[in-house]
Amino acid sequence: MQKLEVFGANKLKGQIKISGSKNASLPILAASILSNKKIVLKNLPNVRDIETMLTLLKSLGSKIRFNKNKIIIDNSKQKKKFASYNLVKTMRAGILVLGPLLAKYNSAKVSLPGGCAIGTRPIDIHLKALSKLGVKYKIDQGYVIAKAIKGLKGNKIKFPKISVGATENLIIAASHAKGTTELSNCAIEPEIKDLVNFLNQMGCNIKWISKRKIRIIGVSETKEINYSVMFDRIEAGTYLVAAALTEGNLKIVNITPEIMQTEINILKKIGSKIITKKNELTIIGNKKIKSMKIKTAPYPGFPTDLQAQIMVLLCKANKSSTIKEDIFENRFMHVAELNRMGAKILTNGNKAVIEGNTNFAPAELMATDLRASVSLVLAALIAKGKSVINRIYHLDRGYENIEKKLKKVGAKIKRVS
C-alpha cells in the first residue's frame, strides 16, 4: 500500500497551477447521461473519484475516449440504468446518476453511496424531492429502486435544508422533466453554477430567479457541447494554507479569486499577505499567525472541505481559536492524529478548541478521509523530521499529483510503496 514520506520544514516558494474541480466535474459527468450527442470535457482533474465516475458511466454503456487533455463522451448506445455498489461504494457522488437515469428512462436502480466516513449524509432529501417530480421509490438491499411511470413532471420544491447533492440531482432531473420546476432553498456553490452553465450550453433551460431559487423548464433535446470545467477551489485553498503555514511565497494560477473571497479574507485576518489578479493570486505567509473563530457554512460561508486544513494553521496561532463544524457531524477525525503530532485540540460535539503555539513533531500517521489526509500532509510540512502518512488512497480521491506539486515549490515529499 502506498504512503507519503514528508520531511519538514521548508518554506514553499514558487508557482502552483490548480487543477479542474473534482466537485464540479462529478455532477457534470453524471449530467452527461442526459445527452446522446457528442460531449467534450476539458480540465477534468486526474483523481480517483473522476476515474470511478468514468468507470460508472462506462458500466452504464457510455463510450469514453481520451484525447490529450480532454475526454469525449458518446452516449448514443447508453442503455443501462443500474449503478452497482462496487462502483458507488467509494464515492458519494455516485448517487448523482439517479436523477439523469430517471429523466432519461423513467426508472433506475442505484446503490446507496459511500465515500468518506465524515457523517451520515442521508439521501432522503434527494428522494423526497424526486418524489415530487412523480418518482416512486423503495430501498432494497442497499439499492434505491426508483420509477416514474408517467415520466418526470415539473413541480415546486423547497428543500428542507441546503444540500449540495440534492440540489445537483434535482437540477439534472428537472432539466428533462415535462413542464416547469421551481427549486427553492438551493445550494449556490460555484460548482452548482458550473453545472447549470454546462446544462444550459447543452440546450437546457435553467435560470436563477433569486439567490437560492431556480426555475427549470424541461427540454427533450440536447446539443453537442465542448465545455471546460471550473478550477478546484478546495485544492487552491489547501495550497493557500500550505503557504501561510510555511511562511511561504506562492503564486496560485488557473483560478478565479472572487469565488474564494471568504477564504482569502480569513487568511488575511490570520496574517497572510494576499495579492489578487484576474486569474491568479500570490500569498506570502507571516511568522505571526492570529487566532480566529471560524464556523463552516454553505457557500458563500467557509467551506467544510477546508476545515481540517485551516485547523492545522490555527494550531500555530498566537492564542486559542475555535472551529464550529456546522455541515457534517463527524468531521473531526483528523484531530486525534494532529494531537499525536503535538497539537492541543479539544472537541465537544461539533466544536473544536485549538490551543495554538504548537510545535508539530514528526510521526507515523493514518489518513481517515480525503480532507483529513491533506491536513496531515500540511502538519508534516512544518514538523522538523520525517513523517509517514498511510492510507493515502483517500488523498488520491481529490488531489491531483499533490506530491509533485509540493515538491516543485520546495517541499521534501515522496511517495513510497
BADRENZA-169588 format. One record per residue: residue in three letters; x, y, z of N, C-alpha, C in turn. Coordinates in steps of 0.05 Angstrom, whole numbers, padded with zeros to 5 digits, always signed. Layout:
BEGIN
AlaXYZXYZXYZ...
REM end
This chain:
BEGIN
Met+00017-00024+00000+00000+00000+00000+00018+00025+00000Gln+00010+00045-00016+00027+00069-00019+00024+00087+00005Lys+00046+00102+00011+00046+00122+00033+00063+00145+00024Leu+00060+00167+00039+00077+00191+00033+00097+00194+00056Glu+00121+00200+00048+00142+00208+00068+00146+00238+00064Val+00143+00253+00086+00146+00282+00086+00168+00290+00105Phe+00187+00306+00095+00208+00316+00112+00204+00346+00116Gly+00197+00355+00140+00194+00384+00146+00221+00395+00155Ala+00226+00421+00156+00206+00442+00150+00219+00461+00130Asn+00207+00465+00107+00217+00483+00087+00195+00503+00079Lys+00204+00528+00073+00185+00548+00063+00179+00541+00034Leu+00153+00543+00027+00145+00537+00000+00147+00562-00017Lys+00160+00561-00039+00164+00584-00057+00161+00575-00086Gly+00146+00591-00101+00143+00584-00130+00114+00587-00139Gln+00107+00571-00159+00081+00573-00172+00067+00546-00173Ile+00041+00546-00166+00025+00521-00168+00001+00527-00186Lys-00002+00509-00206-00025+00511-00224-00047+00493-00213Ile-00071+00504-00209-00093+00490-00197-00107+00473-00218Ser-00115+00449-00211-00128+00431-00229-00158+00437-00231Gly-00172+00423-00249-00201+00426-00251-00214+00416-00226Ser-00239+00425-00222-00253+00419-00197-00265+00390-00197Lys-00257+00375-00177-00270+00348-00173-00299+00351-00168Asn-00306+00370-00150-00334+00373-00142-00352+00385-00163Ala-00340+00397-00184-00356+00407-00207-00357+00385-00228Ser-00335+00371-00232-00334+00350-00253-00353+00327-00248Leu-00356+00319-00223-00373+00295-00217-00402+00299-00226Pro-00416+00321-00217-00443+00325-00227-00445+00330-00256Ile-00425+00343-00268-00426+00347-00297-00424+00321-00312Leu-00406+00303-00303-00405+00276-00315-00431+00261-00312Ala-00443+00263-00288-00469+00250-00284-00490+00261-00304Ala-00490+00288-00307-00510+00301-00324-00506+00294-00353Ser-00481+00286-00361-00476+00279-00389-00494+00256-00398Ile-00503+00239-00379-00521+00217-00386-00545+00226-00401Leu-00555+00250-00396-00579+00261-00408-00577+00262-00439Ser-00553+00266-00449-00549+00272-00477-00539+00248-00493Asn-00549+00245-00517-00539+00225-00536-00521+00238-00557Lys-00516+00264-00554-00498+00279-00572-00470+00279-00561Lys-00451+00287-00578-00423+00286-00570-00418+00307-00549Ile-00404+00299-00527-00396+00317-00505-00366+00316-00502Val-00354+00339-00504-00325+00342-00500-00320+00357-00474Leu-00305+00346-00455-00300+00359-00430-00270+00363-00426Lys-00263+00387-00418-00235+00394-00413-00231+00402-00384Asn-00206+00401-00375-00198+00410-00348-00209+00391-00326Leu-00214+00366-00333-00222+00347-00312-00196+00340-00297Pro-00198+00338-00270-00174+00331-00255-00169+00301-00257Asn-00144+00294-00256-00136+00266-00257-00135+00255-00228Val-00159+00250-00217-00161+00240-00189-00179+00215-00189Arg-00177+00200-00167-00190+00174-00166-00221+00176-00168Asp-00233+00196-00156-00262+00199-00158-00272+00203-00186Ile-00256+00217-00202-00263+00221-00231-00260+00195-00246Glu-00239+00180-00240-00235+00153-00253-00259+00135-00246Thr-00268+00136-00221-00291+00120-00212-00316+00128-00227Met-00321+00154-00229-00345+00163-00243-00344+00155-00273Leu-00321+00157-00285-00319+00149-00313-00324+00119-00317Thr-00313+00103-00298-00319+00074-00298-00348+00069-00295Leu-00361+00084-00277-00390+00081-00273-00405+00088-00299Leu-00398+00109-00313-00411+00116-00338-00407+00094-00359Lys-00382+00084-00360-00377+00061-00379-00395+00037-00372Ser-00399+00032-00347-00415+00009-00339-00444+00013-00347Leu-00452+00038-00350-00480+00044-00359-00482+00044-00390Gly-00459+00041-00403-00459+00039-00433-00448+00063-00447Ser-00437+00083-00432-00425+00106-00445-00398+00098-00458Lys-00393+00109-00482-00366+00105-00494-00350+00130-00488Ile-00326+00126-00477-00309+00149-00468-00282+00146-00481Arg-00273+00167-00495-00247+00168-00507-00231+00190-00495Phe-00205+00185-00491-00187+00205-00481-00171+00216-00505Asn-00169+00243-00507-00155+00256-00528-00139+00279-00516Lys-00113+00274-00511-00095+00294-00499-00107+00302-00472Asn-00115+00328-00469-00124+00338-00443-00155+00339-00442Lys-00168+00323-00458-00198+00324-00457-00209+00296-00460Ile-00235+00293-00452-00248+00268-00457-00273+00273-00474Ile-00279+00253-00490-00302+00254-00508-00322+00232-00500Ile-00346+00240-00494-00367+00221-00485-00387+00217-00507Asp-00393+00192-00513-00414+00185-00533-00434+00166-00519Asn-00458+00176-00515-00479+00161-00502-00500+00149-00521Ser-00493+00149-00547-00513+00141-00567-00522+00112-00563Lys-00505+00096-00550-00513+00068-00545-00515+00062-00515Gln-00517+00083-00499-00520+00081-00470-00549+00073-00463Lys-00552+00049-00452-00580+00039-00448-00584+00029-00419Lys-00563+00024-00404-00565+00011-00378-00573+00032-00357Lys-00586+00022-00336-00596+00041-00315-00592+00029-00287Phe-00569+00014-00285-00563+00001-00259-00534+00009-00251Ala-00532+00023-00228-00507+00032-00217-00500+00014-00193Ser-00479-00003-00197-00474-00023-00177-00459-00013-00153Tyr-00462-00027-00131-00449-00020-00105-00418-00019-00109Asn-00407-00037-00124-00378-00038-00128-00367-00012-00139Leu-00383+00002-00154-00373+00027-00166-00380+00052-00149Val-00401+00050-00134-00411+00073-00119-00400+00074-00090Lys-00390+00051-00081-00383+00048-00052-00361+00067-00043Thr-00343+00076-00061-00321+00093-00052-00327+00123-00057Met-00350+00129-00068-00355+00157-00077-00384+00164-00074Arg-00389+00183-00056-00417+00191-00051-00431+00203-00076Ala-00415+00215-00094-00426+00228-00118-00439+00208-00137Gly-00436+00182-00132-00449+00162-00149-00479+00165-00149Ile-00491+00175-00128-00520+00178-00126-00529+00199-00147Leu-00511+00215-00158-00519+00236-00177-00528+00224-00204Val-00523+00198-00208-00533+00187-00234-00563+00180-00232Leu-00574+00181-00207-00602+00174-00204-00620+00193-00219Gly-00616+00219-00216-00632+00239-00229-00632+00237-00259Pro-00608+00236-00272-00608+00234-00302-00619+00208-00312Leu-00615+00186-00298-00626+00160-00307-00657+00160-00306Leu-00668+00172-00285-00697+00175-00283-00708+00193-00305Ala-00693+00215-00310-00702+00233-00331-00702+00220-00359Lys-00682+00203-00363-00678+00191-00390-00695+00166-00394Tyr-00698+00150-00373-00711+00123-00376-00735+00119-00359Asn-00741+00138-00341-00764+00136-00322-00760+00114-00301Ser-00736+00102-00300-00731+00082-00279-00701+00080-00275Ala-00693+00071-00251-00664+00067-00245-00661+00050-00220Lys-00638+00037-00219-00631+00022-00194-00602+00031-00188Val-00599+00045-00165-00573+00057-00159-00566+00050-00130Ser-00541+00042-00126-00532+00035-00099-00532+00060-00081Leu-00538+00056-00056-00534+00077-00036-00504+00084-00036Pro-00497+00110-00032-00469+00118-00037-00451+00112-00013Gly-00424+00112-00020-00403+00110+00000-00389+00137+00002Gly-00362+00135+00002-00345+00159+00004-00332+00160+00031Cys-00326+00184+00040-00312+00188+00066-00331+00184+00089Ala-00321+00174+00111-00338+00168+00135-00339+00193+00152Ile-00349+00215+00141-00349+00241+00156-00377+00249+00165Gly-00396+00231+00163-00423+00238+00172-00443+00221+00157Thr-00468+00223+00165-00489+00205+00155-00496+00212+00126Arg-00496+00238+00119-00503+00246+00091-00526+00231+00079Pro-00549+00231+00092-00572+00216+00082-00581+00227+00054Ile-00592+00209+00038-00602+00218+00012-00632+00222+00012Asp-00644+00223+00037-00673+00226+00038-00682+00252+00026Ile-00665+00273+00027-00672+00299+00015-00675+00296-00016His-00656+00281-00028-00657+00275-00057-00683+00260-00063Leu-00689+00239-00048-00711+00221-00055-00738+00235-00051Lys-00741+00250-00029-00766+00264-00025-00771+00285-00046Ala-00750+00299-00055-00753+00319-00076-00760+00305-00102Leu-00746+00283-00109-00752+00269-00134-00781+00258-00134Ser-00791+00250-00110-00818+00240-00109-00838+00262-00117Lys-00831+00288-00113-00848+00310-00121-00848+00314-00151Leu-00829+00301-00165-00829+00301-00194-00844+00277-00205Gly-00855+00260-00187-00870+00237-00196-00856+00210-00193Val-00834+00210-00177-00819+00186-00174-00829+00169-00150Lys-00833+00143-00154-00839+00125-00133-00813+00109-00128Tyr-00806+00105-00103-00781+00091-00097-00783+00073-00073Lys-00765+00054-00072-00762+00038-00048-00732+00032-00045Ile-00723+00026-00020-00695+00019-00015-00695-00010-00008Asp-00680-00026-00024-00680-00055-00020-00651-00065-00023Gln-00641-00078-00001-00614-00089+00000-00593-00069-00009Gly-00595-00045+00001-00575-00025-00004-00577-00010-00031Tyr-00599-00015-00045-00603-00001-00070-00629+00016-00070Val-00627+00039-00084-00652+00054-00089-00663+00044-00115Ile-00688+00034-00114-00702+00025-00138-00724+00045-00143Ala-00722+00060-00165-00740+00083-00169-00753+00082-00196Lys-00778+00091-00197-00793+00091-00223-00810+00117-00224Ala-00813+00127-00249-00832+00148-00254-00848+00139-00278Ile-00870+00125-00271-00885+00110-00292-00894+00129-00314Lys-00903+00153-00307-00913+00172-00327-00891+00192-00335Gly-00867+00187-00327-00845+00206-00333-00844+00228-00311Leu-00822+00243-00311-00819+00264-00291-00836+00288-00299Lys-00849+00300-00279-00866+00324-00284-00857+00346-00265Gly-00854+00370-00277-00845+00393-00261-00863+00399-00237Asn-00851+00412-00217-00865+00418-00193-00850+00440-00178Lys-00863+00451-00157-00849+00470-00139-00839+00454-00115Ile-00813+00456-00111-00800+00441-00090-00783+00459-00073Lys-00787+00458-00046-00770+00473-00028-00754+00453-00012Phe-00727+00454-00013-00711+00436+00002-00713+00443+00032Pro-00716+00422+00049-00718+00428+00078-00692+00439+00090Lys-00670+00433+00078-00644+00445+00086-00627+00447+00061Ile-00607+00463+00063-00589+00467+00039-00572+00442+00036Ser-00574+00430+00012-00559+00406+00006-00547+00408-00022Val-00521+00407-00024-00507+00409-00050-00516+00386-00068Gly-00514+00361-00058-00520+00338-00075-00549+00337-00084Ala-00568+00343-00066-00596+00343-00073-00602+00365-00094Thr-00590+00388-00090-00594+00410-00110-00584+00401-00137Glu-00561+00388-00138-00550+00379-00164-00568+00358-00177Asn-00576+00338-00161-00592+00316-00172-00618+00326-00183Leu-00631+00345-00169-00657+00356-00178-00654+00374-00202Ile-00633+00390-00203-00628+00407-00227-00626+00389-00252Ile-00610+00367-00249-00605+00349-00272-00631+00336-00280Ala-00646+00325-00260-00671+00310-00266-00692+00329-00278Ala-00696+00353-00266-00717+00371-00275-00711+00383-00302Ser-00686+00383-00310-00679+00396-00336-00692+00380-00359His-00699+00354-00354-00712+00338-00375-00740+00329-00367Ala-00751+00342-00346-00779+00335-00337-00798+00351-00354Lys-00824+00341-00355-00844+00356-00370-00853+00380-00354Gly-00854+00403-00367-00864+00427-00353-00842+00442-00338Thr-00851+00458-00319-00833+00476-00304-00829+00467-00276Thr-00804+00468-00267-00798+00462-00239-00786+00487-00226Glu-00794+00493-00201-00781+00514-00186-00769+00502-00161Leu-00743+00505-00158-00728+00494-00135-00721+00518-00117Ser-00728+00517-00091-00720+00538-00073-00705+00527-00049Asn-00691+00545-00035-00671+00538-00014-00649+00520-00026Cys-00640+00528-00050-00619+00513-00064-00592+00519-00053Ala-00573+00500-00055-00545+00506-00051-00536+00524-00074Ile-00517+00542-00069-00508+00560-00090-00477+00559-00093Glu-00465+00536-00087-00437+00533-00090-00429+00538-00119Pro-00404+00549-00123-00395+00554-00151-00397+00530-00169Glu-00393+00506-00157-00394+00481-00173-00422+00476-00184Ile-00443+00485-00169-00471+00483-00179-00475+00503-00201Lys-00464+00527-00199-00466+00546-00221-00453+00535-00246Asp-00430+00521-00242-00416+00508-00265-00434+00487-00278Leu-00447+00471-00261-00466+00450-00272-00488+00463-00288Val-00499+00485-00278-00521+00499-00292-00511+00510-00319Asn-00487+00522-00319-00475+00532-00344-00472+00510-00364Phe-00462+00487-00355-00458+00463-00372-00485+00455-00384Leu-00505+00451-00367-00531+00442-00377-00544+00462-00396Asn-00542+00488-00390-00553+00508-00408-00539+00508-00436Gln-00512+00505-00435-00498+00503-00461-00505+00478-00476Met-00514+00457-00462-00523+00432-00474-00551+00434-00485Gly-00565+00457-00480-00592+00461-00491-00614+00461-00470Cys-00607+00459-00445-00627+00460-00424-00636+00489-00418Asn-00657+00493-00403-00669+00519-00398-00671+00523-00368Ile-00649+00533-00356-00647+00536-00327-00639+00565-00321Lys-00654+00577-00302-00649+00605-00296-00651+00609-00265Trp-00631+00624-00255-00632+00633-00227-00652+00656-00225Ile-00673+00654-00208-00692+00676-00207-00689+00691-00180Ser-00674+00680-00161-00666+00696-00138-00642+00681-00127Lys-00631+00690-00104-00606+00679-00094-00606+00649-00091Arg-00627+00638-00080-00628+00609-00076-00652+00596-00090Lys-00661+00607-00112-00684+00597-00126-00678+00594-00155Ile-00686+00571-00166-00680+00564-00194-00706+00557-00208Arg-00710+00567-00233-00732+00558-00249-00721+00542-00272Ile-00733+00518-00276-00723+00500-00297-00747+00492-00315Ile-00744+00498-00340-00765+00490-00360-00753+00465-00374Gly-00767+00443-00371-00757+00418-00382-00755+00418-00413Val-00734+00405-00423-00729+00403-00451-00726+00373-00458Ser-00729+00366-00483-00725+00338-00491-00701+00335-00510Glu-00691+00357-00521-00669+00356-00540-00644+00368-00527Thr-00621+00357-00535-00595+00368-00526-00578+00374-00551Lys-00556+00390-00545-00538+00397-00567-00510+00386-00561Glu-00494+00384-00581-00465+00377-00576-00453+00400-00560Ile-00433+00393-00544-00421+00413-00526-00392+00408-00522Asn-00377+00429-00520-00348+00429-00514-00345+00447-00490Tyr-00339+00435-00467-00340+00450-00442-00315+00446-00425Ser-00306+00468-00412-00283+00467-00394-00293+00471-00366Val-00286+00452-00349-00295+00452-00321-00279+00473-00305Met-00293+00485-00285-00280+00506-00269-00257+00495-00252Phe-00242+00513-00240-00219+00505-00223-00228+00494-00196Asp-00210+00480-00183-00217+00467-00157-00210+00487-00134Arg-00230+00499-00123-00226+00520-00102-00216+00507-00076Ile-00222+00481-00072-00213+00468-00047-00183+00462-00050Glu-00175+00453-00073-00146+00449-00078-00131+00476-00075Ala-00142+00497-00087-00130+00524-00085-00128+00532-00055Gly-00150+00529-00040-00150+00536-00012-00129+00520+00004Thr-00125+00495-00003-00106+00478+00011-00078+00489+00007Tyr-00071+00497-00017-00044+00508-00022-00040+00536-00011Leu-00062+00551-00009-00060+00576+00005-00053+00572+00035Val-00066+00552+00047-00060+00546+00075-00031+00536+00078Ala-00022+00520+00058+00006+00510+00059+00026+00533+00058Ala+00020+00553+00042+00038+00577+00041+00038+00592+00067Ala+00014+00596+00078+00011+00610+00104+00026+00596+00126Leu+00024+00570+00126+00036+00553+00147+00066+00554+00147Thr+00078+00554+00122+00107+00551+00120+00121+00578+00117Glu+00106+00600+00121+00116+00627+00116+00127+00628+00087Gly+00112+00616+00070+00120+00614+00042+00112+00637+00025Asn+00118+00635-00001+00111+00655-00021+00102+00640-00046Leu+00076+00637-00049+00066+00621-00071+00048+00637-00090Lys+00052+00633-00116+00033+00643-00136+00015+00620-00143Ile-00011+00625-00140-00031+00605-00147-00045+00613-00173Val-00043+00597-00194-00053+00605-00220-00075+00586-00229Asn-00089+00594-00250-00112+00579-00262-00136+00579-00243Ile-00141+00603-00231-00164+00605-00212-00180+00630-00217Thr-00202+00633-00204-00218+00658-00204-00220+00667-00175Pro-00203+00686-00167-00201+00694-00138-00228+00702-00126Glu-00245+00716-00141-00270+00726-00128-00288+00704-00118Ile-00285+00680-00129-00301+00657-00119-00292+00649-00091Met-00267+00656-00084-00255+00648-00058-00253+00671-00038Gln-00270+00690-00040-00268+00714-00024-00268+00709+00006Thr-00285+00690+00015-00287+00684+00043-00260+00673+00054Glu-00249+00653+00039-00224+00641+00047-00201+00662+00047Ile-00201+00679+00026-00180+00699+00024-00181+00719+00047Asn-00205+00727+00054-00209+00747+00076-00200+00735+00103Ile-00206+00709+00107-00198+00696+00133-00168+00693+00134Leu-00155+00685+00112-00126+00683+00112-00112+00710+00116Lys-00124+00731+00105-00113+00758+00110-00115+00765+00140Lys-00138+00759+00152-00142+00765+00181-00123+00749+00198Ile-00117+00725+00189-00098+00708+00204-00070+00719+00202Gly-00064+00734+00181-00038+00747+00180-00024+00745+00153Ser-00035+00731+00134-00021+00728+00108-00026+00753+00091Lys-00007+00758+00073-00010+00779+00053-00018+00765+00027Ile-00040+00775+00015-00051+00763-00009-00055+00785-00030Ile-00044+00781-00054-00047+00800-00076-00062+00785-00098Thr-00086+00795-00106-00102+00781-00126-00101+00795-00153Lys-00100+00779-00174-00103+00789-00201-00125+00773-00214Lys-00129+00776-00240-00152+00765-00254-00155+00735-00250Asn-00134+00720-00257-00136+00691-00256-00114+00678-00239Glu-00105+00694-00220-00083+00684-00202-00082+00700-00176Leu-00068+00690-00157-00062+00706-00133-00035+00698-00122Thr-00024+00716-00106+00002+00710-00093-00003+00712-00063Ile+00006+00693-00048+00003+00693-00019+00031+00691-00006Ile+00035+00709+00014+00060+00710+00029+00053+00705+00058Gly+00064+00683+00069+00057+00675+00097+00072+00693+00117Asn+00060+00695+00140+00071+00712+00162+00079+00694+00185Lys+00101+00701+00198+00110+00685+00221+00089+00686+00243Lys+00077+00710+00247+00056+00713+00268+00029+00705+00256Ile+00017+00685+00268-00010+00676+00259-00030+00683+00281Lys-00051+00697+00273-00071+00706+00292-00092+00685+00296Ser-00103+00684+00321-00125+00665+00327-00151+00675+00314Met-00169+00656+00310-00194+00662+00297-00217+00645+00308Lys-00241+00655+00304-00265+00638+00308-00277+00633+00280Ile-00279+00608+00273-00289+00601+00246-00312+00581+00249Lys-00332+00584+00232-00352+00563+00231-00357+00557+00201Thr-00361+00531+00196-00366+00523+00168-00395+00529+00162Ala-00400+00534+00136-00428+00541+00128-00430+00536+00098Pro-00454+00533+00088-00457+00531+00058-00446+00556+00045Tyr-00438+00554+00020-00428+00577+00005-00448+00600+00006Pro-00439+00624+00010-00412+00635+00009-00397+00634+00036Gly-00406+00617+00055-00392+00614+00081-00366+00599+00078Phe-00352+00594+00100-00327+00580+00099-00332+00550+00094Pro-00318+00538+00074-00325+00511+00066-00316+00489+00086Thr-00334+00470+00090-00327+00447+00107-00303+00432+00096Asp-00299+00433+00070-00277+00418+00057-00250+00431+00063Leu-00250+00455+00075-00224+00468+00083-00221+00469+00113Gln-00240+00457+00128-00239+00459+00157-00214+00446+00169Ala-00208+00422+00160-00185+00407+00171-00159+00422+00165Gln-00157+00434+00141-00133+00448+00133-00129+00474+00150Ile-00150+00489+00154-00148+00514+00169-00142+00508+00199Met-00151+00485+00208-00146+00477+00236-00116+00474+00241Val-00102+00462+00221-00073+00459+00223-00059+00487+00226Leu-00068+00506+00210-00057+00533+00211-00063+00546+00239Leu-00087+00542+00249-00094+00554+00275-00079+00541+00298Cys-00068+00517+00294-00051+00505+00314-00026+00522+00319Lys-00018+00538+00299+00005+00555+00301-00001+00584+00310Ala-00027+00589+00315-00035+00616+00322-00025+00624+00350Asn-00025+00651+00355-00013+00661+00380-00031+00655+00404Lys-00057+00651+00400-00075+00645+00422-00094+00623+00413Ser-00113+00616+00431-00131+00594+00424-00152+00603+00404Ser-00161+00585+00387-00181+00590+00367-00203+00570+00369Thr-00226+00575+00357-00248+00556+00356-00257+00551+00328Ile-00265+00527+00322-00278+00520+00297-00304+00506+00304Lys-00326+00515+00291-00352+00502+00294-00359+00490+00268Glu-00363+00463+00267-00369+00448+00243-00399+00445+00240Asp-00411+00461+00222-00440+00462+00220-00451+00446+00196Ile-00433+00432+00182-00443+00417+00158-00444+00387+00164Phe-00422+00375+00172-00421+00346+00178-00415+00341+00207Glu-00428+00320+00218-00426+00316+00247-00402+00299+00255Asn-00387+00289+00236-00365+00271+00243-00340+00279+00228Arg-00334+00305+00229-00312+00315+00212-00288+00325+00228Phe-00284+00313+00251-00260+00320+00267-00242+00295+00270Met-00243+00277+00251-00227+00252+00254-00197+00257+00252His-00189+00279+00241-00161+00286+00238-00149+00296+00265Val-00167+00303+00284-00158+00315+00309-00139+00297+00325Ala-00147+00271+00327-00131+00252+00342-00102+00250+00331Glu-00100+00250+00304-00074+00248+00291-00058+00273+00295Leu-00071+00297+00293-00057+00322+00298-00047+00324+00327Asn-00064+00314+00346-00055+00314+00374-00031+00296+00378Arg-00029+00274+00363-00006+00257+00365+00019+00271+00356Met+00016+00291+00339+00039+00307+00330+00046+00330+00348Gly+00030+00333+00370+00036+00355+00389+00015+00376+00391Ala-00005+00375+00374-00027+00395+00376-00042+00391+00402Lys-00055+00413+00410-00073+00411+00434-00100+00421+00425Ile-00116+00401+00416-00143+00407+00406-00163+00391+00422Leu-00183+00404+00432-00205+00391+00446-00231+00394+00430Thr-00245+00372+00427-00271+00373+00413-00294+00367+00432Asn-00316+00380+00426-00340+00375+00441-00363+00377+00421Gly-00374+00354+00413-00395+00355+00392-00384+00366+00367Asn-00396+00388+00357-00388+00400+00332-00369+00424+00335Lys-00357+00426+00359-00339+00449+00365-00311+00439+00372Ala-00291+00452+00361-00263+00446+00368-00250+00471+00379Val-00235+00467+00401-00219+00489+00412-00190+00482+00407Ile-00176+00500+00394-00148+00495+00386-00130+00514+00402Glu-00112+00502+00418-00097+00519+00437-00078+00538+00424Gly-00065+00531+00403-00046+00549+00390-00017+00544+00399Asn+00002+00558+00386+00030+00557+00393+00041+00528+00392Thr+00032+00512+00374+00040+00484+00371+00067+00482+00356Asn+00085+00466+00366+00108+00458+00350+00103+00429+00342Phe+00096+00425+00317+00089+00398+00308+00114+00380+00308Ala+00111+00356+00318+00132+00335+00318+00125+00315+00296Pro+00146+00304+00282+00140+00284+00262+00129+00259+00274Ala+00114+00244+00258+00101+00219+00268+00093+00202+00244Glu+00087+00177+00250+00074+00159+00231+00044+00164+00234Leu+00030+00169+00212+00002+00178+00213-00016+00161+00196Met-00042+00162+00202-00062+00147+00188-00084+00166+00177Ala-00088+00167+00151-00109+00183+00139-00136+00170+00143Thr-00156+00185+00149-00183+00174+00153-00203+00183+00132Asp-00199+00205+00119-00216+00214+00098-00200+00234+00080Leu-00213+00243+00059-00199+00259+00039-00186+00285+00050Arg-00202+00301+00063-00192+00327+00073-00175+00323+00098Ala-00182+00303+00115-00165+00297+00138-00137+00289+00129Ser-00135+00274+00108-00109+00264+00099-00091+00288+00090Val-00103+00308+00077-00086+00330+00068-00078+00348+00092Ser-00095+00348+00113-00087+00364+00137-00062+00352+00150Leu-00060+00325+00148-00036+00312+00159-00011+00319+00142Val-00015+00321+00116+00008+00329+00099+00017+00357+00106Leu-00003+00375+00111+00004+00403+00118+00019+00404+00144Ala+00010+00389+00164+00024+00389+00190+00052+00377+00187Ala+00055+00356+00171+00081+00344+00166+00100+00364+00153Leu+00090+00382+00137+00107+00401+00123+00122+00420+00142Ile+00111+00423+00166+00124+00442+00185+00135+00427+00210Ala+00134+00400+00210+00145+00385+00232+00174+00379+00225Lys+00193+00385+00243+00221+00380+00237+00228+00351+00239Gly+00233+00339+00216+00238+00310+00215+00220+00296+00195Lys+00220+00269+00197+00206+00253+00177+00179+00243+00187Ser+00158+00250+00173+00131+00239+00179+00123+00219+00156Val+00108+00199+00163+00098+00180+00144+00067+00180+00145Ile+00054+00184+00122+00025+00184+00121+00015+00160+00106Asn+00000+00143+00121-00010+00118+00109-00039+00123+00099Arg-00048+00103+00083-00075+00103+00071-00080+00128+00054Ile-00061+00134+00037-00063+00159+00020-00082+00155-00003Tyr-00095+00132-00006-00115+00129-00027-00138+00149-00022His-00142+00157+00003-00161+00178+00009-00153+00204-00006Leu-00127+00210-00003-00116+00235-00015-00118+00234-00045Asp-00114+00211-00057-00115+00209-00086-00143+00212-00098Arg-00163+00210-00080-00191+00214-00090-00195+00243-00098Gly-00180+00262-00087-00187+00290-00092-00164+00309-00099Tyr-00139+00299-00098-00116+00317-00103-00099+00305-00126Glu-00096+00321-00147-00080+00312-00170-00051+00318-00166Asn-00034+00297-00167-00005+00300-00165+00004+00317-00142Ile-00007+00312-00118-00001+00331-00096+00028+00331-00089Glu+00041+00307-00089+00070+00307-00081+00087+00321-00102Lys+00079+00318-00128+00094+00331-00149+00091+00362-00147Lys+00067+00371-00142+00063+00400-00140+00077+00412-00116Leu+00077+00397-00094+00091+00407-00070+00121+00406-00073Lys+00131+00385-00085+00160+00382-00090+00170+00405-00107Lys+00154+00413-00127+00162+00434-00146+00166+00461-00132Val+00152+00465-00109+00155+00491-00094+00171+00488-00069Gly+00186+00466-00067+00206+00465-00045+00201+00445-00023Ala+00179+00431-00024+00173+00411-00003+00191+00386-00007Lys+00199+00373+00015+00213+00348+00013+00192+00326+00019Ile+00182+00314-00003+00160+00295+00000+00163+00275-00022Lys+00158+00249-00015+00158+00229-00036+00138+00207-00030Arg+00130+00194-00051+00110+00171-00049+00127+00145-00049Val+00121+00128-00030+00135+00103-00029+00114+00080-00027Ser+00122+00056-00035+00103+00033-00034+00109+00018-00008
REM end
